[in-house]
Amino acid sequence: VVTGEQTNLKNFWSGRWSSSWVLTIDGATCNISGDIKLHVHYFEDGNLQLQTNKAVPSTAISFSSEAELGQKVVALIESQEAVLQSG
């Protein structure tokens, strides 16, 4: 689970980002799938909230070492979260 939260009450906003990932390892292959959730709240002169959820389908990753697996998992999570963040 990757989670981040930012609150700026002085400027009337807050936000939360949460993603959870499932890894299934079989030999030298890892299948990874996940779910990304975003909740943004702006409340000056009103109450506006955005909540979104993105399911990330299973992706197979081949690896030859634990270090390589870690690098590839981090790269996949970063790329999938960047897609949601950049629209």
Contact map, one row per residue, 1 for C-alpha under 8 A:
111000000000000001111000000000000000000000000000000000000000000000000000000000000000000
111100000000000011110000000000000000000000000000000000000000000000000000000000000000000
111110000000000111100000000000000000000000000000000000000000000000000000000000000000000
011111000000000111000000000000000000000000000000000000000000000000000000000000000000000
001111100000011110000000000000000000000000000000000000000000000000000000000000000000000
000111110000011100000000000000000000000000000000000000000000000000000000000000000000000
000011111000111000000000000000000000000000000000000000000000000000000000000000000000000
000001111111110000000000000000000000000000000000000000000000000000000000000000000000000
000000111111110000000000000000000000000000000000000000000000000000000000000000000000000
000000011111100000000000000000000000000000000000000000000000000000000000000000000000000
000000011111100000000000000000000000000000010000000000000000000000000000000000000000000
000000011111110000000000000000000000000001110000000000000000000000000000000000000000000
000000111111111000000000000000000000000111110000000000000000000000000000000000000000000
000011111001111100000000000000000000000111000000000000000000000000000000000000000000000
000011100000111110000000000000000000011110000000000000000000000000000000000000000000000
001111000000011111000000000000000000011100000000000000000000000000000000000000000000000
011110000000001111100000000000000001111000000000000000000000000000000000000000000000000
111100000000000111110000000000000001110000000000000000000000000000000000000000000000000
111000000000000011111000000000000111100000000000000000000000000000000000000000000000000
110000000000000001111100000000000111000000000000000000000000000000000000000000000000000
100000000000000000111110000000011110000000000000000000000000000000000000000000000000000
000000000000000000011111000000011100000000000000000000000000000000000000000000000000000
000000000000000000001111100001111000000000000000000000000000000000000000000000000000000
000000000000000000000111110001110000000000000000000000000000000000000000000000000000000
000000000000000000000011111111100000000000000000000000000000000000000000000000000000000
000000000000000000000001111111000000000000000000000000000000000000000000000000000000000
000000000000000000000000111111000000000000000000000000000000000000000000000000000000000
000000000000000000000000111111000000000000000000000000000000011100000000000000000000000
000000000000000000000000111111100000000000000000000000000001111000000000000000000000000
000000000000000000000011111111110000000000000000000000000001111000000000000000000000000
000000000000000000000011100011111000000000000000000000000111100000000000000000000000000
000000000000000000001111000001111100000000000000000000001111100000000000100000000000000
000000000000000000001110000000111110000000000000000000111110000000000000000000000000000
000000000000000000111100000000011111000000000000000000111100000000000000000000000000000
000000000000000000111000000000001111100000000000000011110000000000000000000000000000000
000000000000000011110000000000000111110000000000000011110000000000000000000000001000000
000000000000000011100000000000000011111000000000001111000000000000000000000000000000000
000000000000001111000000000000000001111100000000011110000000000000000000000000000000000
000000000000001110000000000000000000111110000000111100000000000000000000000000000000000
000000000000111100000000000000000000011111000000111000000000000000000000000000000000000
000000000000111000000000000000000000001111100011110000000000000000000000000000000000000
000000000001110000000000000000000000000111110111100000000000000000000000000000000000000
000000000001100000000000000000000000000011111111000000000000000000000000000000000000000
000000000011100000000000000000000000000001111110000000000000000000000000000000000000000
000000000000000000000000000000000000000000111110000000000000000000000000000000000000000
000000000000000000000000000000000000000001111111000000000000000000000000000000000000000
000000000000000000000000000000000000000011111111100000000000000000000000000000000000000
000000000000000000000000000000000000000011100111110000000000000000000000000000000000000
000000000000000000000000000000000000001111000011111000000000000000000000000000000000000
000000000000000000000000000000000000011110000001111100000000000000000000000000000000000
000000000000000000000000000000000000111100000000111110000000000000000000000000000000000
000000000000000000000000000000000000111000000000011111000000000000000000000000000000000
000000000000000000000000000000000011110000000000001111100000000000000000000000000000000
000000000000000000000000000000000011100000000000000111110000000000000000000000000001000
000000000000000000000000000000001111000000000000000011111000000000000000000000000000000
000000000000000000000000000000001111000000000000000001111100000000000000000000010000000
000000000000000000000000000000011100000000000000000000111110000000000000000000000000000
000000000000000000000000000000111100000000000000000000011111000000000000000000000000000
000000000000000000000000000000111000000000000000000000001111100000000000000000000000000
000000000000000000000000000011110000000000000000000000000111110000000000000000000000000
000000000000000000000000000011110000000000000000000000000011111000001001000000000000000
000000000000000000000000000111000000000000000000000000000001111100001000000000000000000
000000000000000000000000000111000000000000000000000000000000111111011000000000000000000
000000000000000000000000000100000000000000000000000000000000011111011000000000000000000
000000000000000000000000000000000000000000000000000000000000001111111000000000000000000
000000000000000000000000000000000000000000000000000000000000001111111100000000000000000
000000000000000000000000000000000000000000000000000000000000000011111110000000000000000
000000000000000000000000000000000000000000000000000000000000001111111111000000000000000
000000000000000000000000000000000000000000000000000000000000111111111111100000000000000
000000000000000000000000000000000000000000000000000000000000000001111111110000000000000
000000000000000000000000000000000000000000000000000000000000000000111111111000000000000
000000000000000000000000000000000000000000000000000000000000100000011111111100000000000
000000000000000000000000000000010000000000000000000000000000000000001111111110000000000
000000000000000000000000000000000000000000000000000000000000000000000111111111000000000
000000000000000000000000000000000000000000000000000000000000000000000011111111100000000
000000000000000000000000000000000000000000000000000000000000000000000001111111110000000
000000000000000000000000000000000000000000000000000000000000000000000000111111111000000
000000000000000000000000000000000000000000000000000000000000000000000000011111111100000
000000000000000000000000000000000000000000000000000000000000000000000000001111111110000
000000000000000000000000000000000000000000000000000000010000000000000000000111111111000
000000000000000000000000000000000001000000000000000000000000000000000000000011111111100
000000000000000000000000000000000000000000000000000000000000000000000000000001111111110
000000000000000000000000000000000000000000000000000000000000000000000000000000111111111
000000000000000000000000000000000000000000000000000001000000000000000000000000011111111
000000000000000000000000000000000000000000000000000000000000000000000000000000001111111
000000000000000000000000000000000000000000000000000000000000000000000000000000000111111
000000000000000000000000000000000000000000000000000000000000000000000000000000000011111
